[in-house]
Each structure stands twice: as structure tokens, then as C-alpha cells.
């Protein structure tokens, strides 16, 4: 393996890369992976509308979820029957609508939106507790929420991209999810968690707290490479995350 600490994308983040045995290149956003970002759903998150609505406790679930592929869809469908009325607020409504998942006019397979948010999102007034019903169901079963939820839901705020030409090797890039990744609407969000120091307050770095998610996305070998690189640096100061170098947005 070879490493190269260069600025692949911008001067705001520090990167590391290596080439694997197949000749593919793996690139990692060290600045985000070593930051202390944490999900602040229900604990300061103001949501992704174009105005702040913390009281709704919707986080990034306001617009439902898109499935990544047939396997993603099949996996989630396997767990839905294990939910009941104690952990899923809209279970009965889902039945009346013909199920929680449908194909929209654009031909995309998505979760339904009910009362202004994903049908799996339990609202604050629900006796079983606010938050994703799939997430809650998994925890109650003693299982990993990432195995129950749509891929985009458990991967956020991580994003894995790949690029290659017809004959050449593939380059994989693991980085933080940014506003533009939401499409044209991302710039209209009043707030996004990786932009605000409010979400950077965990005691542990992302590469530890999101270990299972990272391993699932890039594999054990790539994960161990990144951890080894970080830990070999010892007391070397990493480049602080841009959100911590700017004044709070609000």
C-alpha cells in the first residue's frame, strides 16, 4: 500500500489515500473522520427546511428516503413486518395507503411522506418515542439500526463515491455528506449538521463512533488502513474541521 497526504479536493480538508491489491484507489476525508461530529437529532437539530423548525424533531427525515438499489429495498422490506404499533406511529396508516414504500412519478422507489415527513418517522407526541421506527425497532430487538434502515439513512453523514473509466481502476472516496449532495434543494436548507459547530461535540472521533458504518461501506482492510494511519500520527495535530473554524451560523 502507498499513502499520500495531499489535498485532493480543497484546502479545507486533509486527505489520505492508498492503492489496494487490485489497483483501485481509496481516498479518505481525514478532517471529518477525526472530527468529533455527532448526530444531534432532537438535541439541537433544526431540520432541513428553509427555516428552522427544531420543535418538529424531523432531522433530515422531512422528505422521505430514496432506496439505493434492489438489495437495499429487499433488506428493509424484510424488517418492516417486525414493527408494531408500540414502535411505529403510522403502522395503521401505512396499511391504508398500501404500504410505506412506493414508486413516485420519477420512477424512484421511496418511502411515503405522511404529515410532512417520512412515514417511518415517529413524531414527538408518539408514546413510543420520537425518531425513526426502524431505528427504534432494531434497538428493541438488540440489533443494529443500520441493518434495518435504508442505506442513505444509516450512511449519513458519510458519503462513498466511486469513479472510473472503461478500462482503468476505480477510485473510491469516503467523505462527509455536504449540502450539494442533496441536489438543488440542498442550498436552500436553513441548516445542515456538518456545517455547524453545534454538531461537533462528541468525546470520540467519527472514525470510532461510526466504525460499523465505515466498515460496511469500505471494508475491514480499508478501515484498518485509515485507523493505522491516524494512530501512527500520534500527537500530530489534524486539520480542524471547517465548521469549527467558522463562527456559528446562528
Protein Blocks (a to p, Z undefined) as FASTA:
>chain_A
ZZddddfkbmkbccdddddfkopacdddfklmmmccdcfehilpabjafbdcfknonojm
lnopadfblmlmmmmmmmmmmpcfklomklmmmmmnopabdcdfkopacdddeehiafkl
ccfklmnbgajfklmmmmmnopafklmpcfklmmpccdcdddddfklccddddddddfkl
nojmlmmpmbdfklpmklmocfbdfklmmmmmmmmmnojklmmmmmmmmmmnmmaccddd
fklmpccfZZ
